Amino acid sequence: MNTKADPARRAQIAKIKVAQKQLGMDEAGYRALLQRVTGKQSSTQMSPSERDAVLAELTRLGWKAKPGKPHPDRPKNTDQVPMLRKVEALLASAKRPWSYAHAMSVRMFQVDRLEFLKHDQLHSLIAALQIDCNRREG
């Protein structure tokens, strides 16, 4: 596997750079920290465990990671429309993202977002998701 394309590696390096910026570290101080913790001057040359050690040190110095958005593409009105909660439950049971349901609404009805579907269209989408869920279970 190409190490430059590894998403976990890229995520760790990105976290390190965000922490550097949030802590207001200059380049020399940042390189000194890397050298002190791992013996290397570049996060791109480190192993995953070395990058974890750097993140632990940055956390000790006061950096706090912000949690990501829990459900990207989740419609804002799922609590208002009971059928959207059913869509959410079917997506969760099939381990599919919200983008899957949005893509189905485009493919089935040429509507960009499923919160814009009419009641009968939403009912058809739920039926299709139920079929997909049944297919995946067994």
C-alpha positions as CSV (number, residue, x, y, z in Angstrom):
1,M,0.0,0.0,0.0
2,N,1.2,3.5,-0.8
3,T,2.0,5.1,2.6
4,K,1.3,8.6,1.2
5,A,-2.3,7.6,0.4
6,D,-3.0,5.9,3.7
7,P,-6.0,7.7,5.2
8,A,-5.1,6.9,8.9
9,R,-1.5,8.3,8.3
10,R,-2.9,11.5,6.7
11,A,-5.4,11.9,9.5
12,Q,-2.6,11.7,12.2
13,I,-0.4,14.1,10.4
14,A,-3.3,16.5,9.9
15,K,-4.1,16.3,13.7
16,I,-0.4,17.0,14.5
17,K,-0.4,20.1,12.2
18,V,-3.7,21.4,13.7
19,A,-2.3,21.0,17.2
20,Q,0.8,22.8,16.2
21,K,-1.2,25.7,14.9
22,Q,-3.6,25.8,17.8
23,L,-0.8,25.8,20.3
24,G,0.9,28.6,18.4
25,M,4.2,26.7,17.9
26,D,6.7,28.2,15.6
27,E,8.5,25.9,13.1
28,A,11.7,25.6,15.2
29,G,9.8,24.7,18.4
30,Y,7.7,22.2,16.5
31,R,10.7,20.5,15.0
32,A,12.4,20.5,18.5
33,L,9.3,18.8,20.0
34,L,9.3,16.1,17.2
35,Q,13.1,15.5,17.8
36,R,12.6,15.3,21.6
37,V,9.7,12.9,21.4
38,T,10.7,10.6,18.5
39,G,14.2,11.5,17.4
40,K,12.9,12.5,14.0
41,Q,12.3,16.0,12.6
42,S,9.4,15.3,10.3
43,S,6.0,13.7,11.1
44,T,6.0,12.2,7.6
45,Q,9.0,10.0,8.5
46,M,7.4,8.6,11.7
47,S,5.7,5.3,12.4
48,P,2.0,5.3,13.6
49,S,3.1,4.7,17.2
50,E,5.6,7.6,17.0
51,R,2.9,9.9,15.7
52,D,0.6,8.7,18.5
53,A,3.4,9.7,21.0
54,V,3.6,13.2,19.4
55,L,-0.1,13.6,19.7
56,A,0.0,12.5,23.3
57,E,2.7,15.1,24.0
58,L,0.7,17.8,22.2
59,T,-2.3,16.9,24.3
60,R,-0.2,17.1,27.5
61,L,0.9,20.6,26.4
62,G,-2.8,21.6,26.2
63,W,-4.1,20.8,22.8
64,K,-7.7,19.5,22.8
65,A,-9.0,17.7,19.7
66,K,-12.4,18.8,18.5
67,P,-14.9,16.0,17.9
68,G,-16.0,15.7,14.3
69,K,-19.5,16.0,13.0
70,P,-21.3,12.7,14.0
71,H,-23.5,12.2,11.0
72,P,-22.5,14.2,7.9
73,D,-25.3,14.8,5.4
74,R,-28.0,14.0,8.0
75,P,-31.1,16.1,7.2
76,K,-31.8,18.8,9.8
77,N,-35.5,17.9,10.0
78,T,-35.3,14.2,10.9
79,D,-36.9,14.8,14.3
80,Q,-39.8,16.5,12.6
81,V,-40.6,13.9,10.0
82,P,-41.2,10.4,11.4
83,M,-40.5,8.8,8.0
84,L,-37.0,10.3,7.9
85,R,-36.3,8.6,11.3
86,K,-37.3,5.4,9.6
87,V,-34.8,6.1,6.8
88,E,-32.2,6.8,9.5
89,A,-32.9,3.5,11.2
90,L,-32.7,1.5,7.9
91,L,-29.5,3.2,7.0
92,A,-28.0,2.4,10.4
93,S,-29.0,-1.2,10.2
94,A,-27.5,-1.6,6.8
95,K,-24.4,0.4,7.9
96,R,-24.9,2.9,5.1
97,P,-24.2,6.7,5.2
98,W,-26.7,9.4,4.6
99,S,-25.1,10.1,1.2
100,Y,-26.5,6.7,0.1
101,A,-30.1,7.8,0.7
102,H,-29.5,11.1,-1.0
103,A,-28.0,9.3,-4.0
104,M,-31.1,7.0,-4.1
105,S,-33.4,10.0,-4.0
106,V,-31.5,11.5,-7.0
107,R,-31.6,8.2,-8.9
108,M,-35.2,7.4,-8.1
109,F,-36.9,10.8,-8.2
110,Q,-34.3,13.3,-9.5
111,V,-34.5,15.2,-6.2
112,D,-31.2,16.3,-4.7
113,R,-31.9,15.9,-1.0
114,L,-34.3,13.4,0.5
115,E,-35.8,16.0,2.9
116,F,-37.4,17.5,-0.3
117,L,-39.2,14.3,-1.2
118,K,-43.0,14.2,-1.2
119,H,-44.7,11.7,1.1
120,D,-45.3,9.0,-1.5
121,Q,-41.7,9.4,-2.8
122,L,-40.4,9.0,0.7
123,H,-42.5,5.9,1.2
124,S,-41.0,4.4,-2.0
125,L,-37.5,5.2,-0.8
126,I,-38.2,3.5,2.5
127,A,-39.4,0.4,0.7
128,A,-36.2,0.4,-1.4
129,L,-34.1,0.8,1.7
130,Q,-36.0,-2.1,3.4
131,I,-35.3,-4.3,0.4
132,D,-31.6,-3.4,0.5
133,C,-31.5,-4.0,4.3
134,N,-33.2,-7.5,3.8
135,R,-30.7,-8.3,1.0
136,R,-27.7,-7.4,3.2
137,E,-29.0,-9.4,6.2
138,G,-29.4,-12.6,4.5
